Every structure is written in C-alpha cells, then in structure tokens.
Amino acid sequence: MSISAPPFTCLVKEILGVVLDLRRNSKTFGKYYSLIISDKSEYSFYVPEGFAHGFCTLSDDCHFIYKVDEYYSVEHNCGIQW
C-alpha cells in the first residue's frame, strides 16, 4: 500500500481499490473501504492524505492511472499486513 493522496481511475478492464485510514486520532482509524473501478465507471477514486491505498487488477491487460503528490521514495515505500 502507498501512503499518499492520489486520485486513481481505471482506463481498461477493472481493478479493486482499497483505502485504509492511518490517522490515529480519527474515529475510523484502522477501518478500510474498498470498491471496484472499471472502464465503465464514471468517477475516479480520491485517496485523502493520512490514508494508505492499494489496488489489485481483476483482469488481464488492465490499464489504470493515478496521480501522486510526491516523487517516488524508496525509503517511504512499505507494505501493510492486512
């Protein structure tokens, strides 16, 4: 999962998008939300700051894009066992 604030959308086929609240003082800390986004969806999925996000392609040859608010950093790349 990444810890950033990008919107993402699926251009071809479909993906499963998941966000996890990492804000310790939030009533929803540790809670997650997931949804399927496809090339037929009429929306993008925005991930607010303080949330981790991950995705899984649900079909072969899937294409999606997402925007980031920082350059890639190896030091900050991590995973969350969930």
URCOR-V879455 format. One record per residue. N is the residue number from 1. RES is the residue in three letters. D_CENTER is the distance of its C-alpha to the mean C-alpha in whole Angstrom. Layout:
# URCOR-V879455
[[N | RES | D_CENTER] [N | RES | D_CENTER]]
This chain:
# URCOR-V879455
[[1 | MET | 7] [2 | SER | 7] [3 | ILE | 9] [4 | SER | 9] [5 | ALA | 9] [6 | PRO | 7] [7 | PRO | 8] [8 | PHE | 7] [9 | THR | 10] [10 | CYS | 12] [11 | LEU | 15] [12 | VAL | 17] [13 | LYS | 17] [14 | GLU | 13] [15 | ILE | 10] [16 | LEU | 9] [17 | GLY | 5] [18 | VAL | 5] [19 | VAL | 6] [20 | LEU | 9] [21 | ASP | 11] [22 | LEU | 13] [23 | ARG | 16] [24 | ARG | 19] [25 | ASN | 21] [26 | SER | 19] [27 | LYS | 20] [28 | THR | 17] [29 | PHE | 16] [30 | GLY | 15] [31 | LYS | 14] [32 | TYR | 11] [33 | TYR | 10] [34 | SER | 9] [35 | LEU | 10] [36 | ILE | 11] [37 | ILE | 11] [38 | SER | 14] [39 | ASP | 16] [40 | LYS | 18] [41 | SER | 16] [42 | GLU | 17] [43 | TYR | 14] [44 | SER | 11] [45 | PHE | 8] [46 | TYR | 8] [47 | VAL | 6] [48 | PRO | 10] [49 | GLU | 11] [50 | GLY | 12] [51 | PHE | 9] [52 | ALA | 7] [53 | HIS | 3] [54 | GLY | 4] [55 | PHE | 6] [56 | CYS | 9] [57 | THR | 12] [58 | LEU | 14] [59 | SER | 17] [60 | ASP | 19] [61 | ASP | 19] [62 | CYS | 15] [63 | HIS | 14] [64 | PHE | 11] [65 | ILE | 11] [66 | TYR | 9] [67 | LYS | 10] [68 | VAL | 11] [69 | ASP | 13] [70 | GLU | 15] [71 | TYR | 16] [72 | TYR | 15] [73 | SER | 17] [74 | VAL | 18] [75 | GLU | 19] [76 | HIS | 16] [77 | ASN | 14] [78 | CYS | 14] [79 | GLY | 13] [80 | ILE | 13] [81 | GLN | 15] [82 | TRP | 14]]
